[in-house]
Amino acid sequence: MTSTLDAGASTRRGRAASQGSGTGVIWLLLGAAFVTMLNETVMGVAIPHLVSGLGITLSTAQWTTTAFMLTMAVIIPTTGWLLQRFTTRQVFLSAMTAFTAGTLIGALAPDFTVLLAARVVQAVGTAMMMPLLMTTIMTLVPAHERGRFMGRITIVMAVAPALGPALSGFILNTLSWHFLFWTILPIAVIMSVVGALRLKSVGERSSAPLDIPSLPLAAGGFGGLVYGISTLGGGPDAPVTAGATALAAGVVLLALFVWRQLTLQRTDRALLDLRTFRSRTFSLAIALVTVAMAAMFGAIILLPIYLQNVLRVDSATTGLLLLPGGLVMGLVAPLVGRLYDRYGPRPLVMPGAIIASAVLWAMTLVTDHTPPVVAALALAGISLGVSFMMTPLMTSALGALGPRLYSHGSAIVGTVQQVAGAIGTALFITVLALGTAQASGSGAEPTAAAAHGVQLAFTVGAALSLIAVVGSFFVRKAETAPAGQH
C-alpha cells in the first residue's frame, strides 16, 4: 500500500515538474518572440526620416516594413518541416542567431540597400519564432487552458508591433535611425544566451524530408503577390507594367505551390500540409485573420505617416500617440483568452469585428485639421477590435486540428498573418500614394492632398473590414479534428 502511494506521489511530482518546465519554455519563447516581433513595425515612424536622410521615395522606404513581413511569409511555410525535423532548442538558437545578426547589420548599415538586407536577415529569425511558440503551446497546454495561453501570444503578435512605433518615436526624436537597431541588439544577445543555457526541447522529432522545389514556388508566389500590389497604382513613377507582371506571376506560382503540396501530402512529404483546410473552423478562422491583420498593419503603417506628413507632429509625440494601441492589447488579450475558455469564439469575434470596422469607417472622415488625438483613439479602437478576434480565431483554428498537423497549422497561421500584414501595408501605402497624386493633380495643396490620400486608404480598409463583420456571424467552436489528423 505504501509503495503504491509513493508511486502515485512520484508520478504527481513528475507531472508537476514537467508542467513547470513546460511553462518555463513557453515564457522564454514568449519573451524572445516579443523582442523579434517588435521589429516588425519599428521602422514605421522612421519612414519619413529615411525618405529625407537617404534620398528615397515613400514607396521605396515602406519596403523596410513590407520586406520584413514578406520574408517572414516566405520562411514561415518551412517551419512546419523545421519543427518536425529539429529540436525546439535548435530552432530557437537558429532563429535568435539570425535575428541578432540582422540587428547588427542594421546598426552598421551605411545605405538603404544594406538596411533592407538587414531587415530581411532579421525577418528570417523572427519567422521561426511564432510557429515555434504556437506549436509548443498546442503540445504542452491542455485544451481547456489554451485560450489563456493563446491570449499571451496575441499580446506578442499585436502589442509588440503596436509598441514598435512608440519606441521608434522616442529614439528618433534625438538619435538617428541606426539606434533603432543598437537599442534592440543587447536585448537580442541576452535572450540568445539565456536560451542557450536554459531552453529544453519539447515534443517529438521525425525525419521529414524537405521538398526543395516547393521553396522557390513559395518565395516567388508570395513575393510576386506583394510586390505587384505595392507597385500598381503607386504613383506616376511606379513600374505599373512590372507590377502587373509580378502579380500575375505570383498568382501562377502560388497555384503551382498549392498543387505540389496537395500532391506531396498524400505521402506525408508536403512542405506545408494543406489538409488543415479540410476543417471548416480552421478555414474560416484563416480568412478572418487575413482581413484583421491586413487592416491592423495597414493602420499601423498609415497613422505615423498621417501624423507626421499631414498633421506635422514630431516623432516623439507620434510615438506617444500610438502607444495606447499597444497598451489596450496588453490589457485586453489575457481577459479575452479566459473568456474564450469559458464561452468560445463567437461572442468575442463578432463584437471585435464590428468595433474594428466602425473605427476604420470613422477614419475615412479625417482631414488635415483633425486633432492628433483622434489617431491615438483610432489605433486603440482597432487594437481593441482585433484583440477580441485574434485569440479566439487562432485557438479555435488550431484546436480543430489533430496533433500531427499542429506544426503545419501553426506555420499556415503565421504565413497568413505575414502575407496579410504585408499586403495590408502595401495596399494602404499604394492607395495613399494614388489618392495624394489624384488630389495634387486637381490643384490641392500638398497637405490637403496627403489628407485625401489617407481618407482614400482608410476607405478601402473599411470596405474590406465588412468581410470580417459578415464572416464573424459564422464562427463556431472548434469541431473534432477530422479523421486521419491525429
C-alpha positions as CSV (number, residue, x, y, z in Angstrom):
1,M,0.0,0.0,0.0
2,T,2.8,2.4,1.0
3,S,4.7,1.7,-2.2
4,T,1.6,2.4,-4.2
5,L,1.1,5.7,-2.5
6,D,4.8,6.6,-3.0
7,A,4.5,5.7,-6.7
8,G,1.4,7.9,-7.1
9,A,3.2,10.8,-5.3
10,S,6.2,10.3,-7.5
11,T,4.0,10.4,-10.7
12,R,2.3,13.7,-9.5
13,R,5.7,15.2,-8.7
14,G,6.9,14.2,-12.2
15,R,3.9,15.8,-13.8
16,A,4.3,19.0,-11.8
17,A,8.0,19.2,-12.7
18,S,7.1,18.6,-16.4
19,Q,4.4,21.3,-16.3
20,G,6.8,23.7,-14.6
21,S,9.5,23.1,-17.2
22,G,7.0,23.4,-20.0
23,T,5.8,26.8,-18.5
24,G,9.4,28.0,-18.4
25,V,9.9,27.1,-22.0
26,I,6.7,29.0,-23.0
27,W,7.7,32.1,-21.1
28,L,11.2,32.1,-22.6
29,L,9.7,31.7,-26.1
30,L,7.1,34.5,-25.4
31,G,9.9,36.9,-24.4
32,A,12.0,36.1,-27.4
33,A,9.0,36.4,-29.7
34,F,8.1,39.8,-28.2
35,V,11.6,41.1,-28.9
36,T,11.7,39.8,-32.5
37,M,8.1,40.9,-33.4
38,L,8.7,44.4,-32.0
39,N,11.0,45.0,-35.1
40,E,8.1,44.3,-37.5
41,T,6.8,47.8,-37.2
42,V,9.7,49.7,-35.5
43,M,10.6,51.3,-38.9
44,G,7.1,52.8,-39.5
45,V,7.8,56.1,-37.7
46,A,11.3,56.1,-39.3
47,I,9.9,56.2,-42.9
48,P,9.8,60.0,-43.2
49,H,13.4,60.1,-41.8
50,L,14.6,57.5,-44.3
51,V,13.0,59.5,-47.2
52,S,14.8,62.7,-46.2
53,G,18.0,61.1,-44.9
54,L,18.6,58.6,-47.7
55,G,17.0,60.4,-50.6
56,I,14.5,57.7,-51.4
57,T,10.8,57.8,-52.2
58,L,8.0,57.0,-49.8
59,S,7.1,53.8,-51.7
60,T,10.7,52.6,-51.5
61,A,11.0,53.4,-47.8
62,Q,7.9,51.4,-46.9
63,W,9.8,48.2,-48.1
64,T,11.7,48.2,-44.8
65,T,8.4,47.0,-43.3
66,T,7.0,45.2,-46.3
67,A,10.2,43.2,-47.0
68,F,10.3,42.2,-43.3
69,M,6.8,40.7,-43.4
70,L,7.3,39.3,-46.9
71,T,10.5,37.4,-45.8
72,M,8.6,36.0,-42.9
73,A,5.8,34.9,-45.2
74,V,8.4,33.1,-47.4
75,I,10.2,31.4,-44.4
76,I,7.3,30.5,-42.2
77,P,6.0,27.8,-44.6
78,T,9.2,25.9,-44.0
79,T,8.7,26.0,-40.2
80,G,6.2,23.1,-40.4
81,W,9.1,21.0,-41.6
82,L,11.7,22.5,-39.4
83,L,9.7,21.9,-36.2
84,Q,9.3,18.2,-37.2
85,R,12.9,17.7,-38.2
86,F,14.8,19.7,-35.5
87,T,14.6,20.2,-31.7
88,T,13.0,23.2,-30.0
89,R,16.4,24.3,-28.8
90,Q,18.0,24.0,-32.3
91,V,15.2,26.0,-33.9
92,F,15.3,28.7,-31.2
93,L,19.1,29.2,-31.3
94,S,19.0,29.4,-35.1
95,A,16.2,32.0,-35.0
96,M,17.9,34.2,-32.4
97,T,21.3,33.9,-34.2
98,A,19.7,35.1,-37.5
99,F,17.8,37.9,-35.7
100,T,20.8,39.1,-33.8
101,A,23.0,39.1,-36.9
102,G,20.4,41.1,-38.9
103,T,20.1,43.6,-36.0
104,L,23.9,44.2,-36.0
105,I,23.9,44.6,-39.8
106,G,21.1,47.2,-39.5
107,A,23.0,49.1,-36.8
108,L,26.0,49.4,-39.1
109,A,24.1,49.9,-42.4
110,P,25.6,52.8,-44.5
111,D,22.8,53.0,-47.0
112,F,19.3,51.7,-47.9
113,T,20.4,48.6,-49.7
114,V,22.3,47.3,-46.6
115,L,19.4,48.4,-44.4
116,L,16.9,46.4,-46.4
117,A,19.3,43.4,-46.3
118,A,19.4,43.7,-42.5
119,R,15.6,43.7,-42.3
120,V,15.5,40.5,-44.4
121,V,18.0,38.7,-42.1
122,Q,16.1,39.9,-39.0
123,A,12.9,38.5,-40.5
124,V,14.4,35.1,-41.1
125,G,14.9,34.7,-37.4
126,T,11.5,36.2,-36.5
127,A,9.8,33.9,-38.9
128,M,10.8,30.8,-37.0
129,M,9.8,32.1,-33.6
130,M,6.0,32.4,-33.8
131,P,5.2,28.9,-35.2
132,L,7.7,27.5,-32.7
133,L,5.8,29.2,-29.9
134,M,2.3,28.2,-31.1
135,T,3.3,24.6,-31.7
136,T,4.9,24.4,-28.2
137,I,1.7,25.7,-26.6
138,M,-0.5,23.3,-28.5
139,T,1.8,20.4,-27.4
140,L,2.2,21.3,-23.7
141,V,-1.1,23.0,-22.7
142,P,-4.4,21.1,-22.1
143,A,-7.3,22.1,-24.4
144,H,-9.3,23.8,-21.6
145,E,-6.4,26.2,-20.9
146,R,-5.3,27.0,-24.4
147,G,-7.3,30.2,-24.7
148,R,-5.5,31.7,-21.8
149,F,-2.1,30.9,-23.3
150,M,-3.1,31.9,-26.8
151,G,-4.1,35.3,-25.2
152,R,-0.4,35.7,-24.3
153,I,0.5,35.0,-27.9
154,T,-1.9,37.7,-29.0
155,I,-0.1,40.1,-26.7
156,V,3.1,39.3,-28.6
157,M,1.6,39.4,-32.0
158,A,-0.3,42.6,-31.6
159,V,1.2,44.6,-28.7
160,A,4.8,44.2,-29.8
161,P,4.1,45.6,-33.3
162,A,1.9,48.3,-31.8
163,L,4.7,49.4,-29.4
164,G,7.2,49.5,-32.3
165,P,6.1,53.0,-33.4
166,A,6.2,54.3,-29.8
167,L,9.8,53.1,-29.2
168,S,10.8,54.3,-32.6
169,G,9.4,57.8,-32.0
170,F,11.3,58.2,-28.7
171,I,14.6,57.2,-30.3
172,L,14.2,59.2,-33.5
173,N,13.4,62.4,-31.6
174,T,17.1,62.7,-30.6
175,L,19.0,60.0,-32.4
176,S,19.4,58.6,-35.9
177,W,17.5,55.5,-37.2
178,H,20.7,53.4,-36.6
179,F,19.8,53.5,-32.9
180,L,16.6,51.6,-33.6
181,F,18.9,48.6,-34.1
182,W,21.5,49.5,-31.4
183,T,18.7,49.6,-28.8
184,I,17.5,46.1,-29.6
185,L,20.9,44.4,-30.1
186,P,21.8,43.9,-26.4
187,I,18.4,42.5,-25.7
188,A,18.7,40.0,-28.5
189,V,22.1,38.9,-27.3
190,I,20.8,38.4,-23.8
191,M,17.8,36.4,-25.0
192,S,20.1,34.2,-27.1
193,V,22.4,33.5,-24.2
194,V,19.6,32.7,-21.8
195,G,18.0,30.4,-24.3
196,A,21.3,28.6,-24.9
197,L,21.7,28.0,-21.2
198,R,18.2,27.2,-20.1
199,L,16.0,26.1,-23.0
200,K,14.9,22.4,-23.1
201,S,13.4,20.7,-26.1
202,V,9.7,19.5,-26.1
203,G,7.7,17.3,-28.4
204,E,8.8,14.6,-30.8
205,R,11.0,14.8,-33.8
206,S,10.7,13.0,-37.2
207,S,12.9,12.6,-40.3
208,A,10.5,14.5,-42.5
209,P,12.0,15.2,-46.0
210,L,12.4,18.7,-47.3
211,D,10.9,19.3,-50.7
212,I,13.3,21.7,-52.4
213,P,11.1,22.7,-55.4
214,S,8.5,24.0,-53.0
215,L,10.8,26.7,-51.7
216,P,11.2,28.8,-54.8
217,L,7.5,28.3,-55.6
218,A,6.5,29.8,-52.2
219,A,9.1,32.6,-52.4
220,G,8.2,33.6,-55.9
221,G,4.5,33.3,-55.3
222,F,4.3,35.4,-52.1
223,G,7.0,37.8,-53.4
224,G,5.2,38.4,-56.7
225,L,1.9,38.9,-55.0
226,V,3.1,41.6,-52.5
227,Y,5.4,43.4,-55.0
228,G,2.7,43.6,-57.6
229,I,0.2,45.1,-55.1
230,S,2.8,47.6,-53.8
231,T,3.6,48.9,-57.3
232,L,0.2,49.0,-59.1
233,G,-1.2,52.5,-58.6
234,G,1.8,53.6,-56.6
235,G,2.1,57.0,-58.4
236,P,3.3,58.3,-61.7
237,D,6.8,56.8,-61.4
238,A,5.6,53.4,-60.3
239,P,6.6,50.5,-62.6
240,V,3.0,49.5,-63.4
241,T,3.9,47.0,-66.1
242,A,6.4,45.3,-63.9
243,G,3.9,45.3,-61.0
244,A,1.2,43.7,-63.1
245,T,3.7,41.1,-64.4
246,A,4.9,40.3,-60.9
247,L,1.3,40.0,-59.6
248,A,0.3,37.6,-62.4
249,A,3.5,35.5,-61.9
250,G,2.8,35.4,-58.1
251,V,-0.7,34.0,-58.6
252,V,0.6,31.3,-61.0
253,L,3.5,30.3,-58.7
254,L,1.2,30.1,-55.7
255,A,-1.2,27.9,-57.7
256,L,1.7,25.6,-58.5
257,F,2.8,25.7,-54.9
258,V,-0.6,24.6,-53.7
259,W,-0.8,21.9,-56.4
260,R,2.6,20.5,-55.3
261,Q,1.6,20.4,-51.7
262,L,-1.7,18.6,-52.5
263,T,0.3,16.0,-54.3
264,L,3.1,15.6,-51.7
265,Q,0.7,15.4,-48.7
266,R,-0.6,12.1,-50.0
267,T,2.7,10.6,-48.9
268,D,3.2,13.0,-45.9
269,R,6.1,14.8,-47.7
270,A,4.5,18.3,-48.1
271,L,6.4,21.4,-47.1
272,L,3.1,22.8,-45.9
273,D,0.3,20.2,-45.4
274,L,-2.9,21.7,-46.7
275,R,-5.1,19.1,-45.2
276,T,-5.6,21.6,-42.4
277,F,-8.1,23.3,-44.6
278,R,-10.4,20.3,-44.5
279,S,-11.6,21.8,-41.2
280,R,-14.3,24.4,-41.8
281,T,-13.4,26.0,-38.5
282,F,-9.7,26.4,-39.5
283,S,-10.6,27.7,-43.0
284,L,-13.0,30.4,-41.7
285,A,-10.6,31.5,-39.0
286,I,-7.8,31.9,-41.5
287,A,-10.0,34.0,-43.7
288,L,-10.9,36.3,-40.9
289,V,-7.3,36.5,-39.6
290,T,-6.3,37.7,-43.1
291,V,-8.7,40.6,-43.0
292,A,-7.9,41.6,-39.4
293,M,-4.1,41.6,-39.9
294,A,-4.3,43.5,-43.2
295,A,-6.4,46.2,-41.5
296,M,-4.3,46.4,-38.4
297,F,-0.9,46.5,-40.1
298,G,-2.2,48.9,-42.8
299,A,-3.4,51.3,-40.0
300,I,-0.1,50.9,-38.1
301,I,1.9,52.0,-41.2
302,L,-0.5,54.7,-42.2
303,L,-1.1,56.5,-39.0
304,P,2.5,57.6,-38.4
305,I,2.7,59.0,-41.9
306,Y,-0.6,60.8,-41.4
307,L,0.5,62.3,-38.1
308,Q,3.9,63.5,-39.4
309,N,3.2,64.4,-43.0
310,V,-0.3,65.8,-42.7
311,L,-0.7,67.0,-39.1
312,R,3.0,67.9,-38.7
313,V,3.5,66.0,-35.4
314,D,7.1,65.3,-34.4
315,S,8.5,61.7,-34.0
316,A,8.4,61.6,-30.2
317,T,4.7,62.8,-30.0
318,T,3.8,60.4,-32.8
319,G,5.2,57.5,-30.7
320,L,3.3,58.6,-27.6
321,L,0.0,59.0,-29.6
322,L,0.4,55.4,-30.9
323,L,1.3,53.9,-27.6
324,P,-2.3,53.4,-26.3
325,G,-3.0,51.0,-29.0
326,G,-0.4,48.6,-27.6
327,L,-1.5,49.1,-24.1
328,V,-5.1,48.3,-25.0
329,M,-3.9,45.0,-26.5
330,G,-1.8,44.2,-23.4
331,L,-4.7,44.8,-21.0
332,V,-7.4,43.0,-23.1
333,A,-5.7,39.9,-24.5
334,P,-5.4,37.9,-21.3
335,L,-9.1,38.6,-20.5
336,V,-10.1,37.6,-24.0
337,G,-8.2,34.3,-23.5
338,R,-10.1,33.5,-20.3
339,L,-13.4,34.4,-21.9
340,Y,-12.7,32.1,-24.8
341,D,-12.1,29.2,-22.5
342,R,-15.5,29.8,-20.9
343,Y,-17.7,31.0,-23.8
344,G,-16.0,30.0,-27.1
345,P,-15.1,32.2,-30.0
346,R,-18.3,33.6,-31.5
347,P,-19.4,36.0,-28.6
348,L,-15.9,37.6,-28.9
349,V,-15.2,37.6,-32.6
350,M,-18.5,39.3,-33.6
351,P,-18.1,42.5,-31.4
352,G,-14.4,42.6,-32.2
353,A,-15.0,42.7,-36.0
354,I,-17.8,45.3,-35.6
355,I,-15.6,47.6,-33.4
356,A,-12.6,47.4,-35.8
357,S,-14.8,48.1,-38.8
358,A,-16.6,51.1,-37.1
359,V,-13.2,52.7,-36.3
360,L,-11.9,52.3,-39.9
361,W,-15.1,53.9,-41.2
362,A,-14.7,56.8,-38.8
363,M,-11.1,57.3,-40.0
364,T,-12.4,58.0,-43.6
365,L,-13.5,61.4,-42.3
366,V,-10.1,62.7,-41.2
367,T,-8.7,65.9,-42.7
368,D,-5.6,68.0,-42.4
369,H,-7.2,69.8,-39.4
370,T,-8.2,66.7,-37.4
371,P,-6.9,66.7,-33.8
372,P,-3.9,64.3,-33.5
373,V,-5.5,62.5,-30.5
374,V,-8.0,61.1,-33.0
375,A,-5.2,58.9,-34.5
376,A,-4.4,57.6,-31.0
377,L,-8.1,56.7,-30.3
378,A,-8.3,55.1,-33.8
379,L,-5.4,52.8,-33.2
380,A,-6.7,51.9,-29.7
381,G,-10.1,51.1,-31.2
382,I,-8.7,48.9,-33.9
383,S,-6.4,47.2,-31.4
384,L,-9.4,46.5,-29.2
385,G,-11.4,45.0,-32.0
386,V,-8.5,42.9,-33.3
387,S,-7.7,41.6,-29.8
388,F,-11.2,40.3,-29.5
389,M,-10.7,38.5,-32.8
390,M,-7.2,37.0,-32.8
391,T,-7.1,34.8,-29.7
392,P,-10.4,33.1,-30.3
393,L,-9.7,32.6,-34.0
394,M,-6.2,31.2,-33.5
395,T,-7.2,28.9,-30.7
396,S,-10.3,27.5,-32.4
397,A,-8.4,27.1,-35.7
398,L,-5.5,25.1,-34.2
399,G,-7.8,23.3,-31.8
400,A,-9.8,21.9,-34.8
401,L,-6.6,20.1,-35.9
402,G,-5.1,16.9,-34.7
403,P,-1.6,16.9,-33.0
404,R,0.0,15.6,-36.2
405,L,-1.0,18.8,-38.0
406,Y,-0.2,21.3,-35.2
407,S,3.2,22.4,-36.7
408,H,1.7,22.8,-40.2
409,G,-1.4,24.7,-38.8
410,S,0.9,27.0,-36.9
411,A,3.0,27.6,-40.0
412,I,-0.1,28.4,-42.0
413,V,-1.4,30.8,-39.4
414,G,2.0,32.6,-39.3
415,T,2.2,32.7,-43.1
416,V,-1.2,34.1,-43.5
417,Q,-0.6,36.8,-40.8
418,Q,2.6,38.0,-42.5
419,V,1.2,37.9,-46.0
420,A,-1.9,39.7,-44.9
421,G,0.2,42.3,-43.0
422,A,2.5,42.8,-46.0
423,I,-0.5,43.1,-48.4
424,G,-2.3,45.5,-45.9
425,T,0.8,47.7,-45.6
426,A,1.4,47.7,-49.4
427,L,-2.3,48.3,-50.2
428,F,-2.7,51.2,-47.8
429,I,0.5,52.9,-49.0
430,T,-0.4,52.3,-52.6
431,V,-3.9,53.8,-52.2
432,L,-2.4,56.7,-50.1
433,A,0.0,57.5,-53.0
434,L,-2.7,57.2,-55.6
435,G,-5.1,59.4,-53.7
436,T,-2.4,62.0,-53.0
437,A,-1.4,62.2,-56.6
438,Q,-5.0,62.4,-57.7
439,A,-5.7,65.4,-55.3
440,S,-2.4,67.1,-56.3
441,G,-3.4,66.8,-60.0
442,S,-6.6,68.6,-59.2
443,G,-4.7,71.5,-57.7
444,A,-5.0,70.7,-53.9
445,E,-2.3,71.9,-51.5
446,P,0.3,69.2,-50.6
447,T,-1.0,68.8,-47.0
448,A,-4.7,68.6,-48.2
449,A,-3.7,66.2,-51.0
450,A,-2.0,63.9,-48.5
451,A,-5.0,64.0,-46.2
452,H,-7.2,63.0,-49.2
453,G,-4.8,60.0,-49.8
454,V,-5.2,59.0,-46.1
455,Q,-9.0,59.2,-46.4
456,L,-9.0,57.0,-49.5
457,A,-6.7,54.4,-47.9
458,F,-8.9,54.1,-44.9
459,T,-12.0,53.9,-47.1
460,V,-10.5,50.8,-48.8
461,G,-9.6,49.3,-45.4
462,A,-13.1,50.0,-44.0
463,A,-14.7,48.3,-47.1
464,L,-12.5,45.2,-46.6
465,S,-13.4,45.1,-42.9
466,L,-17.0,44.4,-43.8
467,I,-15.9,40.9,-44.9
468,A,-14.8,40.2,-41.3
469,V,-18.1,41.5,-39.9
470,V,-20.1,39.2,-42.1
471,G,-17.8,36.2,-41.5
472,S,-17.9,36.6,-37.7
473,F,-21.5,35.5,-37.7
474,F,-20.5,32.1,-39.0
475,V,-17.7,31.4,-36.4
476,R,-18.2,28.2,-34.4
477,K,-16.4,26.4,-31.6
478,A,-13.7,24.0,-32.9
479,E,-15.1,20.7,-34.1
480,T,-13.5,17.4,-33.5
481,A,-10.4,17.0,-35.7
482,P,-11.1,15.2,-38.9
483,A,-10.1,11.5,-39.2
484,G,-6.5,11.0,-40.0
485,Q,-5.2,14.2,-38.4
486,H,-4.4,12.7,-35.0
